Amino acid sequence: MQLAIYGAQAIALGAYEAIQNIYPERPVRCFIVTSQGTNAASLAGIPVFELEPFSASLSTEEKRDMEILIATPENVMPEIERSLDACGFVCHVRLTSPRWANLMGYHYICKRDYIPLSALPVGYHRANLHVFMAKFYKDKPLEENYHLPEWITPIQVGAALCEERVANTLDCDGENISYKNGNYSELTALYWMWKNRLLSPSANQEREYYGLIHYRRLLEMTEDDVLRLADNDVDVVLPYPMPYEPNMEAHHERYLKKEDWEAVRSAVAELQPEYHQYFPQLLGQRFLFNYNMILAKKVVLSAYCQWLFPILERVEELSVPKGTDRSDRYIGYVGETLTTLYFMYNKKKLQIVHTGCRFLT
């Protein structure tokens, strides 16, 4: 059967590259999208087609002989399946977030670029985990009830901006920037963790890990993975990197205004000049650590926050308009870039491994 991939963004591109690496005998005919919109006309040299015109160009037999891998965010998959059925495509399968993680894990094991956490041997000593799940009072309810490990604690972000409460832990307690949530998104929770949890010394800090996830996205972590952390001296767990074409700089132009992007570069040059020297190399590569999700040793995460938040504050001051005059989540996008910059710059100093992101529906 011929193979096509539904989607034309990072999830789809990552799936394509993994398939080409692991299953070279399965060429991908094309990418399919609902609407061309801002999608490129081709991806990795493969054409991107809108569904309805592409469907109209095929015979019934050709449709029956085509397998379609749906590589999109999971919340839109049911609608895509209905559209494919209506167009006569009878063979399609969801590339869910766990399946995507498994595919990318094996892909990166083969290429030895980004080491999966699951590739490390299982240890004997259990890490002491404190992972905070960012929740906002306007979040849409999940369709299913999920059992969460005891080491995950919900934290309400932007709690200073409303009276409604959706978690017992609030990012407006103690030292905080909760009122900046409109720009910082989940990073107000990371700031709260830094100021109220990470700065206090504790016994056996080498086994103590802190992390940040979202109410709808989790870092995939099994009980065996928890046992892999301390005995393998893991410093940081990050999501698998997402690939973008042609490079990271072009990707950011879709989400950040030119003035904001210049503010980021100026802030890094002013406060962290050695990192700024690495910027051209970073922006010319294709991979980004999305979602501002991380799990790290307490001391490692504290050092990262100490580096990160002064830069973000300076970005606010240099932005046009200034961060205090807007509420468009742009600092959250900047945080993804700076996560990528910091950990790619320090990849030889830190033991960094990766895992998938589970999307909850």
N, C-alpha and C positions, 0 to 999 in steps of 0.2 A: 504493500500500500504506500501511496505517496504521503508525505508528512508535511503539515503546515502548522504554524504557531499562531495562535490568536493573541494579539498584543503586540505593541511596538515600543515598549519602554524597557526599563532596566530589568524587570523580572523576565520578560520575553528574551531580551538579548543575553542575559545570563544563561537561560535555558538553552538557547541556540548554541552558545559557545561550549557548554558542557556536553551537549549531544554530539557536536562535531568532534570533541576530544575523546569522549567515551565510546560513542557509536558512529564512527566515521562511515560505516556502510549505510547509514540512514540519512541521506541528504534532505535538507529542508527546502521545499519548493518555494515558500513565500511566508510572509507575515500577513495577518488579516486584522483589520480594525473595523470598528463600527463606523467611524467617520475619520477622514484623513486629518481634518483639523490642523493641529500643530505638529502632527507626526511627520517624520521624514518620508520621502518617497521611497527610500531604501534603507536597509539596516544590515550592516555587515556584508554589503554587496548583494543582498537579497531583496527583491521588490516587496513593497508594502501595499496591499490592495484593500479597498473598502469592501465590506462583506457583500452587499447587494449586487454591485456590478460584477464582482468576481464570481458570485454564484450564478449570475445570468450567463456568464461566459462558458459554463461547464455543462456537460450533459448529465443526465441522471446517473449513468454508469460511472462517470468520473467522480461524482460526489460520493457515491458509495465506495469508491476505491481510494478515498482520501481520509486519513486520520488527522484530527485536529487536536493539538495540545493547547488547552486554555491556560495561558500564562499571564494572568492579570491579578489585581487585588481580589481577594475572595468574595468581597461583598457584591461585586458585579457579575460573578460567575453564573448565578441562576438566570439572569436576564440574557446573558450571552448564549447559554444553552438553549433557551427558548428561541432566540433568533436563528441559531444554527439549525434547530429542528424545523423551523418554518421554512428555511431555505433548502431543506432536503439533505442536509449533512447528517448522516446517521451514526458516524463513528467519531466521538469526541470525548475527551477525558480532562478532568480538572487537574492542573498542577497545583495542588494545595500547598500551603506553606511548609508543612512537614515533608512533603514529597520534593519540593524545591530545595529544601535544606539538605536532604539526602543526596539529591543529584549534585548540588554544588559541593558538598563535602567530598564526595568521591572524585569529582572534577579537580578540586584543589589538592587532594592527596596525590593524584596522578601528576599534576603540574608542580607540586611542592611550592606553591606561591604563598598560600595562606593555610596554616595548619589547623584542621578541625580539632576542637576539644575532644571529640569522641575518638580521635586517633591516638590519644595518650593512654598509657596503661592505667588501670584502675588502682588507686592506692588504698591505704589502710586508715588514714587519719581524715576524719570528716572536717571540712572547712566550716567555719562559723559564719553563716550568711545572713546579711541584712539587706534585703532588696525592697525598694519602695516603688509602688505602682502609682503613677500619676493619674488622678481622676479629676474631672471638671464637672461642675454641676449641670452643664448643658449636654454632657455626653449622652448619646442615644443608648437605651438599654440593650444589653446583649440578648440575643434570641435564646441562648442556652445558659444553663447554670454550669459553671466550671469549678472543679475542686482545685484550689490553689495550695501549694506547699505552705507550711507554717512560717517559712522564712520570708514570705512576701507580705508586706504591710501596705495597704492603700494609704495614699496621702492626697489630700485635696489641694490642687493647685489653684491659684487665683482666689484663695479663700477670703482674702481681704476685700475683694470686690463684690461680695454677695453675702447674704445672711443664710442662705440654704446650705446645709451640710450633707455631704455624701461620703465622708470618711471621718474617723476619729482623730487621725493625725492631720494637722493643718500646716500649710506652708506659711501661714501668717503668725505662727507662734515662735517665740524667741527671735533671734536676729534673722531678718528675712527681706526679700524683695518681692513679696507676694503681689503688691500693687502693680508690678511691671509685667504681670503675666500676659497681657495683651500682646507684648512684643517677644517675651522670653519663652512663652509656652511652657513645656515641661521643665525647662531649665530653672524655673523658680524653685522647683523641688530639689534639683541638684544643689542649688545655692543653699537652701535650708539644710540639706544633709551636710554640706561642707561646714557651715558655721555652727551647727548644733549637734553634730554627731562625729565628724571626722577629725576635728581638732583636739579632742580630748584623748590623752594616752590611755592605752588599755593593755592588759596582759596578752602575750602571745599574738601580737599583731600580724605575724606572718601567716596565721591561719584565719584572720578576720577579713572578710570580704564585704564590700558594700556595692550596691548596684541600683540602677534606675531603669524601669520599664514603663509601659503604658497600659491603660486599662484594656485596650484592644490588641496590643502586641506584647508578646512575652519572648524573652530569650529562651530557646529550647534548652532545658536543663533536666536531665534525669538524675536519679539518685547516684548512679555510677559516675555521672559527670561531677557531682559534688565531691565524690571521693577522688577525682582526678586532680583537683585544684591544688591542694596544699602539698601533696607528696611529689608533684611534678613542678613545684615552685612556679605555678602560673601567676603572672602579674596582672594580666588583663584578659577579659573575654569580650570580644566585640562581635557584632553581626557579621556574617559574610559580606564582603564588599559588593556593592552594586556597580555594574559596568555601564558606562555612558559613552555615546558617540557624539562628536569625534574625541572629546576630552572633557575633563571636569570643568574647565573654564566656560566652555560653550553651554554645558548643562546649567551652570549657575546664572547665566544670562537670562534664562527662562524664569527665574524665581527672584532675582535681585536686580534692582535698578542699577544703572552704571554708577550713580553717585554713592549708593550703599556699598557696592563692590570696591570702589576707590577708598571708602572709609575703612573697610576691612584691611586692605593692603597698607594703608597709612598707619593704622593702629598697630599692626604687627611690626611694621618697620620701626616705629617709634619705641615700642615696649619690648619687642623680642627680635632684634635685628638679625640674630643668627638663624632664626626660623624664616625670616623674610627672604634670606638668601636662598632658601630651599623652595620658595613659592613658585618660581618658574617651572622647576622640575615637577612639583606637585600638580600644578594646573595643566601641565601637558600630558599627564597620565589619565587613565580612564576610570579609576575606581574611587568610590566614595562610601564612607561608613554612614549610612542613613539612620534616622530616627532618634538620635541622641540617646541611645540605649547602651549601657555599659555595665560590666561587673568587674571589679578590680580590688586588689588588696587595699586595705584602708589607707596605708601610707601613700600608695601610688595614686589613688583617686584624689586624696587631699592635695598632692603635689600638682595634679592636673588642674584641679579647681583653682588653686592659687595662681596658676598660669593663665587659665581661661577667663575668669571673670573680670580682671582688670582690662583685658583686651576688649571684652564685650562692652564694658562701661565706656571705654574710649571710643568704640565704634558709635555708640549712642550720641556722644558729644560731637563727633565729626560728621554724622549723617545729615543729609538734606532731604526733608526736614529732620530735626533732631529727634531722637528716640522718645523724648518726653512729650512730643507733639503728635504722636501717632500710636496706632495699635493695630499692626498688620502682620504680626508674627515673624517679622523679618529677622530678628535676633535668633530665633529658633533655627532658621535656615543657616544663618552664619555659624551657629554652634556646630552643625554637621560638618561644615568645611574645616573648622578649627579642630574638631575631633580627629578628622583625617590628617590634617597637618601635623598635629602633635604626635600622634602614635605612629605615623609613617616615618616621621623624623627620628623617633626614638626606638624604631623597631629592632635595632641591634643592641639596645641597652635593656630592653624589657622582653620578658617571655610572653608574647601575645598569641592567643589562639582565638578561634572563631566558632560560632554556632549559628543555627538558623533562628529566624524570628517566626514564632507561631502567631498567626492572625486569628483572633477570636471573633466569631460572628454572633 
